[in-house]
Amino acid sequence: MTEESLRELLESIQAGKQSVDDVITRLRAMPFEDIGFAKIDHHRSIRCGFPEVIYAEHKTPDQVAAIFDRCVRAGTNVIATRASCQVYDAVVGVCDKAEYHEVARAVTLRQQEAVPSQGTVAIVSAGTSDLPVAEEARVTAEIMDQRTATLYDVGVAGIHRLFAHSESLQSASVAVVVAGMEGALASVVGGMVECPVIAVPTSVGYGASFHGLAALLGMLNSCAAGVTVVNIDNGFGAGYTASLINRRRESKQE
């Protein structure tokens, strides 16, 4: 249920195209739909600006497919994160138009017409090993209608690679910076741009990186102003937050 679909329902009553009882039947599932093992929040897009997102990890493929199917029926865009190939195979069984993003481990379906943002979300990764998290951020931002620009493998060990893209980076409305090891890239980018920087620590690194804890602490202690930090490997959270920031920025410009 989106604001647009709710408006269409109400207008159909006004125009006499549907009865009140017909619309009430459709609205019964509006707050949430209980399918036993999950309660699907069909109201979330109205409250939060985007439908409920399916976290696929630790769910069975059949559970994800069932939830995905109910979201598809609601007519919204759909995304499932942390999805394996087995999950995708199950989803395709109920929705053959679903798309699998292998590197990002995400399944998406676009049902709403895209309205691309004016501003750009820059997705910056330190190394190729960080790509799964960076791609999760990109796929999330794009299903939320954000224009993205990707700057990959531009970490501090070869900082000239980042500087070569200074113009593109500085024109972004929001920057998502993904890095493992010591996580220094977020501070460098934070010192180059005037836009908000969302830092994403990854679990990439050797022993003393402690599965991303070193990068997380480094980013939390950044001396660059304007850097905020999400959880380890949470590309989805970064892409979602960047989209909300860019949306609000553009709505104020209208």
C-alpha positions as CSV (number, residue, x, y, z in Angstrom):
1,M,0.0,0.0,0.0
2,T,1.5,3.3,-1.1
3,E,0.1,6.8,-0.7
4,E,-0.7,6.8,-4.4
5,S,-2.6,3.5,-4.2
6,L,-4.5,4.7,-1.2
7,R,-5.5,7.9,-3.0
8,E,-6.7,5.9,-6.0
9,L,-8.9,3.7,-3.7
10,L,-10.5,6.8,-2.1
11,E,-11.0,8.4,-5.5
12,S,-12.6,5.2,-6.8
13,I,-15.2,5.5,-4.1
14,Q,-15.8,9.1,-4.8
15,A,-16.3,8.3,-8.5
16,G,-18.6,5.4,-7.7
17,K,-16.3,2.8,-9.3
18,Q,-16.0,0.8,-6.2
19,S,-18.3,0.2,-3.2
20,V,-17.3,1.0,0.4
21,D,-17.4,-2.7,1.2
22,D,-14.9,-3.5,-1.7
23,V,-12.5,-0.9,-0.4
24,I,-12.8,-2.0,3.2
25,T,-11.9,-5.6,2.0
26,R,-8.7,-4.2,0.4
27,L,-7.9,-2.1,3.5
28,R,-8.1,-5.0,5.9
29,A,-4.6,-6.0,5.1
30,M,-3.3,-2.4,5.2
31,P,-1.7,-2.3,8.7
32,F,-0.2,-5.7,8.3
33,E,-0.8,-9.2,6.8
34,D,-0.4,-12.2,9.1
35,I,0.8,-15.2,7.2
36,G,1.7,-17.3,10.3
37,F,5.5,-17.1,10.4
38,A,5.6,-13.4,9.4
39,K,3.5,-10.3,9.8
40,I,4.0,-8.2,6.7
41,D,3.9,-4.4,7.2
42,H,2.0,-3.1,4.2
43,H,1.6,0.3,5.8
44,R,5.3,1.0,6.0
45,S,5.6,2.8,2.7
46,I,3.1,5.4,3.8
47,R,4.8,5.9,7.2
48,C,8.4,5.7,6.1
49,G,8.5,6.3,2.3
50,F,9.5,2.8,1.3
51,P,7.9,-0.6,1.8
52,E,9.1,-3.2,4.2
53,V,12.4,-4.8,3.2
54,I,12.9,-8.5,3.5
55,Y,16.0,-9.7,5.4
56,A,16.5,-13.1,3.8
57,E,19.4,-14.5,5.9
58,H,18.3,-17.1,8.4
59,K,14.9,-17.4,6.7
60,T,14.2,-20.5,4.6
61,P,13.9,-20.0,0.8
62,D,10.2,-20.8,1.0
63,Q,9.6,-18.3,3.8
64,V,11.3,-15.5,1.8
65,A,9.4,-16.5,-1.4
66,A,6.1,-16.3,0.5
67,I,6.8,-12.9,2.0
68,F,8.1,-11.7,-1.4
69,D,4.9,-12.9,-3.1
70,R,2.7,-10.9,-0.6
71,C,4.8,-7.8,-1.2
72,V,4.5,-8.2,-4.9
73,R,0.7,-8.4,-4.6
74,A,0.7,-5.1,-2.7
75,G,2.0,-3.4,-5.9
76,T,5.1,-1.9,-4.4
77,N,8.8,-2.2,-5.3
78,V,10.4,-5.1,-3.4
79,I,13.9,-5.8,-2.2
80,A,15.2,-8.8,-0.2
81,T,18.8,-8.5,1.2
82,R,21.3,-11.2,2.1
83,A,19.7,-13.5,-0.4
84,S,21.4,-16.7,-1.6
85,C,21.0,-18.2,-5.0
86,Q,18.7,-20.8,-3.4
87,V,16.5,-18.0,-2.1
88,Y,16.4,-16.4,-5.5
89,D,15.4,-19.7,-7.1
90,A,12.5,-19.9,-4.7
91,V,11.5,-16.3,-5.3
92,V,11.5,-16.8,-9.1
93,G,9.0,-19.5,-8.6
94,V,6.4,-17.0,-7.4
95,C,7.7,-14.0,-9.4
96,D,9.6,-14.6,-12.6
97,K,10.4,-10.9,-13.1
98,A,12.5,-10.7,-9.9
99,E,16.1,-9.8,-10.5
100,Y,19.1,-11.2,-8.7
101,H,22.1,-9.0,-7.9
102,E,24.7,-11.7,-7.2
103,V,27.5,-9.5,-5.8
104,A,25.1,-7.6,-3.6
105,R,23.2,-10.8,-2.6
106,A,19.9,-9.0,-3.2
107,V,16.7,-9.8,-5.0
108,T,14.7,-6.8,-6.4
109,L,11.5,-6.2,-8.3
110,R,10.5,-2.8,-9.6
111,Q,6.7,-2.3,-10.0
112,Q,6.6,1.5,-9.6
113,E,7.7,3.8,-12.3
114,A,11.2,5.1,-11.6
115,V,11.5,8.8,-10.7
116,P,15.3,9.3,-10.6
117,S,16.6,11.8,-8.0
118,Q,18.3,15.0,-9.2
119,G,21.1,14.6,-6.7
120,T,23.6,11.7,-6.8
121,V,24.5,9.2,-4.1
122,A,28.2,8.4,-4.4
123,I,29.1,4.8,-3.4
124,V,32.8,4.7,-2.6
125,S,34.7,1.5,-1.7
126,A,38.2,1.1,-0.5
127,G,38.9,-2.3,-2.1
128,T,37.5,-4.9,-4.4
129,S,36.9,-7.1,-1.3
130,D,34.4,-4.5,-0.1
131,L,32.3,-4.8,-3.2
132,P,29.5,-7.0,-1.7
133,V,28.7,-4.3,0.9
134,A,29.1,-1.4,-1.6
135,E,26.9,-3.1,-4.1
136,E,24.2,-3.7,-1.4
137,A,24.2,0.0,-0.8
138,R,24.0,0.8,-4.5
139,V,21.2,-1.6,-5.2
140,T,19.2,-0.3,-2.2
141,A,19.7,3.3,-3.3
142,E,18.6,2.6,-6.8
143,I,15.4,0.7,-5.9
144,M,14.6,3.8,-3.9
145,D,15.0,5.9,-7.1
146,Q,18.4,7.4,-6.4
147,R,21.0,8.2,-9.0
148,T,24.2,6.6,-8.0
149,A,27.9,7.1,-9.0
150,T,30.3,4.3,-8.0
151,L,33.9,4.9,-7.2
152,Y,35.4,1.5,-6.4
153,D,38.9,0.3,-5.3
154,V,40.1,3.8,-4.3
155,G,41.4,3.0,-0.8
156,V,44.1,4.9,1.1
157,A,46.9,2.6,0.1
158,G,46.7,4.3,-3.4
159,I,45.1,7.6,-2.5
160,H,45.8,9.1,-5.9
161,R,43.0,6.8,-7.2
162,L,40.5,8.6,-5.1
163,F,41.8,12.1,-6.0
164,A,41.4,11.3,-9.7
165,H,37.6,11.3,-9.0
166,S,37.5,14.4,-6.8
167,E,35.1,16.3,-9.1
168,S,32.6,13.4,-9.2
169,L,32.9,13.0,-5.4
170,Q,32.5,16.6,-4.6
171,S,29.3,16.9,-6.8
172,A,27.5,14.2,-4.8
173,S,24.6,15.0,-2.5
174,V,25.5,12.1,-0.2
175,A,28.5,9.8,0.0
176,V,28.5,6.2,1.2
177,V,32.0,5.1,2.1
178,V,32.7,1.4,2.5
179,A,36.0,0.2,3.9
180,G,37.5,-2.6,6.0
181,M,41.0,-2.9,7.5
182,E,41.5,0.3,9.6
183,G,38.6,2.2,7.8
184,A,40.6,5.3,7.1
185,L,38.9,6.1,3.8
186,A,35.8,7.6,5.5
187,S,37.9,10.3,7.2
188,V,39.7,11.1,3.9
189,V,36.4,11.5,2.0
190,G,34.9,13.5,4.9
191,G,37.8,16.0,4.5
192,M,37.1,16.4,0.8
193,V,33.3,17.0,0.6
194,E,30.6,19.2,2.0
195,C,27.8,16.6,1.8
196,P,27.0,14.0,4.5
197,V,29.2,11.0,4.6
198,I,27.8,7.6,5.7
199,A,30.7,5.3,6.7
200,V,30.3,1.5,6.4
201,P,32.9,-0.6,8.2
202,T,33.3,-4.0,6.6
203,S,34.6,-7.3,8.1
204,V,37.4,-7.4,5.6
205,G,40.9,-7.6,7.1
206,Y,43.4,-9.8,8.9
207,G,43.3,-11.0,12.6
208,A,43.5,-7.7,14.5
209,S,40.7,-6.2,12.4
210,F,38.4,-8.3,14.6
211,H,35.9,-8.9,11.8
212,G,35.3,-5.2,11.2
213,L,35.6,-3.9,14.7
214,A,38.8,-2.0,14.0
215,A,37.2,-0.3,11.0
216,L,34.1,0.5,13.1
217,L,36.0,2.1,15.9
218,G,38.2,4.0,13.5
219,M,35.2,5.4,11.7
220,L,33.5,6.3,15.0
221,N,36.6,8.2,16.0
222,S,36.9,10.1,12.7
223,C,38.2,13.6,13.1
224,A,36.4,14.7,9.9
225,A,33.1,16.5,10.5
226,G,30.0,15.2,8.8
227,V,30.8,11.5,9.1
228,T,28.2,9.1,10.5
229,V,28.6,5.4,10.9
230,V,26.3,2.4,10.4
231,N,26.9,-1.2,11.5
232,I,29.6,-3.5,10.2
233,D,28.8,-4.8,6.7
234,N,25.4,-2.9,6.7
235,G,25.4,-1.6,3.1
236,F,21.6,-1.7,3.1
237,G,21.4,0.6,6.0
238,A,23.8,3.1,4.4
239,G,22.0,3.0,1.0
240,Y,18.6,3.4,2.7
241,T,19.7,6.3,4.9
242,A,21.5,8.1,2.0
243,S,18.3,7.8,0.0
244,L,16.2,9.4,2.8
245,I,18.7,12.2,3.1
246,N,18.7,12.9,-0.6
247,R,14.9,12.8,-0.8
248,R,14.5,15.2,2.1
249,R,17.1,17.6,0.5
250,E,15.3,17.6,-2.8
251,S,11.8,18.0,-1.3
252,K,13.0,21.2,0.4
253,Q,14.3,22.5,-2.9
254,E,10.9,22.1,-4.6
